[in-house]
């Protein structure tokens, strides 16, 4: 029944773009059987051929896993023949992303917090593993920093407006734990 579910999704992308994030999830790993994924791939390949003049398909994911996806079916390799690799963000870019969330949510950072954040992001980028989340990592640290700030301020009887909008080095330090 996968084809009956996949076809309407492809239909909705006709004359447009079908974007499939984490496409490698359709390919079974050594310890998982994923017949529905193979059926979805077969359906997608047929539709990519039949509707090639009115369908653009973009698949995305981590490089190693995407290689496994492309290698799972000879038809994929011939249809997906253009690749764009997006390098991981630098620590400076992650700081910018973090600060975008700070501004968007009307917070500010103390100077010590800015320095601590930069140091920790430098280290995180230098020691990243294959599970590193890039912008998601910066967002998660921001969200945890807000939680830590809220926990810290819950002990204050009458926090000031400045305290309520300011993230400190201790908030960020706790977020990295």
Phi, psi and omega per residue, in radians:
X1 nan -0.007 -3.132
X2 -1.100 -0.705 -3.119
X3 -1.058 -0.674 -3.129
X4 -1.209 -0.375 3.077
X5 -1.560 -0.589 -3.096
X6 -1.313 -0.670 -3.081
X7 -1.029 -0.773 3.093
X8 -1.089 -0.557 3.094
X9 -1.174 -0.771 3.082
X10 -1.113 -0.746 3.106
X11 -0.954 -0.710 -3.106
X12 -1.188 -0.316 -3.133
X13 -1.705 -0.075 -3.134
X14 -1.019 2.460 -3.050
X15 1.117 0.436 3.125
X16 -2.707 -2.538 -3.062
X17 -2.211 2.345 2.978
X18 -1.827 2.029 -3.128
X19 -1.879 2.151 3.140
X20 -2.052 1.836 3.103
X21 -1.466 2.557 -3.121
X22 0.919 0.790 -3.104
X23 -1.011 -0.473 -3.133
X24 -1.068 -0.301 3.114
X25 -1.140 -0.298 3.104
X26 -1.340 -0.265 -3.093
X27 -1.742 2.214 -3.137
X28 -1.152 2.533 3.013
X29 -1.600 3.079 -3.064
X30 -0.993 -0.571 -3.062
X31 -1.796 0.160 -3.138
X32 -2.297 2.461 3.010
X33 -1.772 2.225 -3.025
X34 -2.369 1.176 -3.123
X35 -1.082 -0.619 -3.124
X36 -1.116 -0.589 3.125
X37 -1.147 -0.764 3.110
X38 -1.135 -0.659 3.094
X39 -1.156 -0.676 3.095
X40 -1.123 -0.712 3.112
X41 -1.113 -0.775 3.118
X42 -1.068 -0.745 3.104
X43 -1.102 -0.785 -3.139
X44 -1.079 -0.778 3.137
X45 -1.061 -0.766 3.117
X46 -1.069 -0.783 -3.119
X47 -1.203 -0.603 3.102
X48 -1.107 -0.602 3.099
X49 -1.350 -0.868 -3.077
X50 -1.123 -0.609 -3.058
X51 -1.982 0.498 -3.017
X52 -1.034 -0.405 3.140
X53 -1.479 -0.155 -3.106
X54 -2.394 0.378 -3.131
X55 -2.485 2.226 2.996
X56 -1.983 2.247 3.123
X57 -2.058 2.232 3.068
X58 -2.068 2.230 3.054
X59 -1.990 2.539 -3.070
X60 -2.429 2.699 3.082
X61 2.857 -3.098 3.127
X62 -1.172 2.479 -3.013
X63 -0.943 -0.874 -3.092
X64 -1.073 -0.786 -3.132
X65 -1.184 -0.615 3.116
X66 -1.212 -0.579 3.043
X67 -1.073 -0.724 3.101
X68 -1.094 -0.707 3.096
X69 -1.073 -0.910 -3.104
X70 -1.079 -0.675 -3.129
X71 -1.316 -0.160 -3.065
X72 -1.298 -0.295 -3.096
X73 -2.676 2.200 -3.107
X74 -0.998 -0.527 3.136
X75 -1.171 -0.473 3.132
X76 -1.196 -0.751 -3.090
X77 -1.073 -0.663 -3.124
X78 -1.373 -0.391 -3.131
X79 -1.642 -0.522 3.078
X80 -1.845 1.563 -3.049
X81 -2.057 0.168 3.026
X82 -2.156 2.262 -3.075
X83 -2.191 2.444 3.036
X84 -2.166 2.140 3.113
X85 -1.790 2.152 3.088
X86 -1.726 1.995 -3.135
X87 -1.172 2.718 3.075
X88 -1.072 2.691 3.084
X89 -1.177 2.614 3.013
X90 -1.389 2.947 3.104
X91 -1.132 -0.617 3.090
X92 -1.104 -0.729 3.122
X93 -1.162 -0.655 3.093
X94 -1.141 -0.644 3.052
X95 -1.086 -0.732 3.105
X96 -1.082 -0.739 3.127
X97 -1.108 -0.803 3.103
X98 -1.010 -0.815 -3.116
X99 -1.182 -0.480 3.031
X100 -1.092 -0.765 3.092
X101 -1.127 -0.674 3.110
X102 -1.018 -0.910 -3.117
X103 -1.126 -0.804 -3.093
X104 -1.019 -0.593 -3.100
X105 -1.757 0.226 3.039
X106 1.050 0.748 3.022
X107 -1.884 3.037 2.989
X108 -2.472 2.852 3.114
X109 -1.996 2.447 3.000
X110 -1.228 2.766 3.087
X111 -0.988 -0.703 3.099
X112 -1.096 -0.661 3.126
X113 -1.136 -0.734 3.108
X114 -1.063 -0.796 3.138
X115 -1.115 -0.773 -3.128
X116 -1.112 -0.766 3.129
X117 -1.010 -0.822 -3.124
X118 -1.066 -0.783 3.128
X119 -1.056 -0.809 -3.104
X120 -1.203 -0.661 3.111
X121 -1.220 -0.624 3.028
X122 -0.991 -0.815 -3.128
X123 -1.156 -0.734 -3.124
X124 -1.085 -0.734 3.130
X125 -1.192 -0.721 -3.124
X126 -1.118 -0.614 -3.050
X127 -1.932 0.374 -3.072
X128 -1.141 2.622 3.052
X129 -1.948 -3.022 -3.064
X130 -1.200 -0.229 3.133
X131 -1.645 0.080 -3.123
X132 -1.019 2.332 -3.002
X133 -1.705 0.089 3.098
X134 0.984 -2.161 -3.086
X135 -1.072 -0.591 3.101
X136 -1.068 -0.621 3.098
X137 -1.068 -0.832 3.130
X138 -1.099 -0.742 3.122
X139 -1.095 -0.755 3.137
X140 -1.098 -0.708 3.100
X141 -1.129 -0.710 3.088
X142 -1.046 -0.863 -3.110
X143 -1.090 -0.688 3.090
X144 -1.182 -0.605 3.106
X145 -1.090 -0.731 3.101
X146 -1.103 -0.743 3.100
X147 -1.065 -0.762 3.136
X148 -1.126 -0.705 3.100
X149 -1.074 -0.775 3.134
X150 -1.074 -0.744 3.098
X151 -1.091 -0.746 -3.139
X152 -1.125 -0.769 -3.077
X153 -1.344 -0.268 3.124
X154 -1.125 -0.311 3.129
X155 -1.530 -0.179 3.137
X156 -1.501 2.408 3.132
X157 -1.276 -0.843 -3.118
X158 -2.360 1.383 -3.121
X159 -1.137 2.534 3.128
X160 -1.394 2.913 3.095
X161 -1.062 -0.673 3.124
X162 -1.100 -0.800 3.128
X163 -1.060 -0.668 -3.097
X164 -1.224 -0.373 -3.088
X165 -1.933 0.065 -3.040
X166 -1.977 2.289 3.041
X167 -1.745 2.316 -3.096
X168 -1.809 2.968 3.090
X169 -1.037 -0.634 -3.140
X170 -1.175 -0.620 3.087
X171 -1.081 -0.780 -3.110
X172 -1.262 -0.687 3.093
X173 -0.990 -0.812 -3.139
X174 -1.153 -0.566 3.138
X175 -1.159 -0.520 -3.133
X176 -1.404 -0.164 -3.126
X177 -1.319 nan nan
